[in-house]
Amino acid sequence: MNQPTEQQDDTAASAAPVPTIPDKLPDRSVSQSAVVLRADQMEFDARQVAALALISPGLAQAPRAQLALFFHFCVRSGLDPFARQIYMIGRTNWKAADDPNEPEKIWTIQTGIDGFRTVAHRAAAKAGESISYEDTVYYDSEGNAHDVWLSKAYPAAVKVTVLRGTARFPFIARWEEFAPTYYDRKQGAYVVAKMWQQMPAHMLRKCAEAGSLRMAAPQDLSGVYVDEEMARADAEAVVGEAEEATRRLRAAAGLEAGADKGGDADGGDAKDESADAAQGESTENPAPKKRARAAKKKVAPAPEPEESAESDEAPAPAKRAPRKRTAAPRRAAS
């Protein structure tokens, strides 16, 4: 009687389910992470947006539609935005100052060249194709082709051709179109960015490769750019911010008043006229002081001829002196 019971116990023990803790560990790790993209998600949640804002400052203020577009690119490309494989950057739109219909910022989705290669190779593999490259061609300012760039001068252009299946996708990147320049205060001139000075051929080649890969995999890479492609846009943004700061300082100092008055003469709004009038008054206040000081300086020498005239017309004291001297002998005679 006990034997069947023991067999039942053994059977029950052997049939007991394996502890589920190890199986649940991955699920728990996923659920505990607030930034992992879930399969049931349709957009970023608040915690994920806050985490992305640490990678790309200002992203928390991005429009919801722009964040939804970024989410779509992350899902489509399979790149992890929290691992800095893909990110979205907002740049000031300088057209918004003149056109109220323009957005204040322009948002660009960027990744590194390694992310571009990963997405392109993955897309080709799904289609049963492979991606390869032709030899890179470098061009000097005279248009001469070089297999290797050994000159100390900057290359004028670089050509990269990506092969996908039986199709060729050549792309030429010109130095003037992609090389970023910044204003150097010490030199007092615009200079090429440091990394582009150190590795000019390498940086320009990555721009050409990105353009060629985008042509080879347009469905997966359309609308996405590598960092090197947007370096010039970053430089222009820095220059624009510097020019805007300079303009504000000049306006605060009243140095822009003449230009504003000229704009009013061509026809401006009443608000602009009142603002210009206020600026005109603020700039005219120190002018009378300067004129008054100049007048004093001019008047200062004017009294000198008057004093000299008085000294010339004052022989009276000289006449009075002899009278005193003549009066003294009269008293002595008496």
Secondary structure, DSSP 8 states (H G I E B T S, - for coil): -HHHHHHHHHHHHHHS---SHHHHHHHHHHHH-SSS--TT-SS--HHHHHHHHHHSTTGGGS-HHHHHHHHHHHHHHT--GGGTSEEEEEEE-GGGGT-TTS-SEEEEEEE-HHHHHHHHHHHHHHTT--EEE---EEE-TT--EESS---SS--SEEEEEEEETTEEEEEEEEHHHH--EEEETTTTEEEE-HHHHHSHHHHHHHHHHHHHHHHHSHHHHTTEEEGGGGHHHHHHHHHHHHHHHHHHHHHHTTTTHHHHHHHHHHH--HHHHHHHHHHHHHHHSHHHHHHHHHHHHHHTTTHHHHHHHHHHH--HHHHHHHHHHHHHHHHHH-
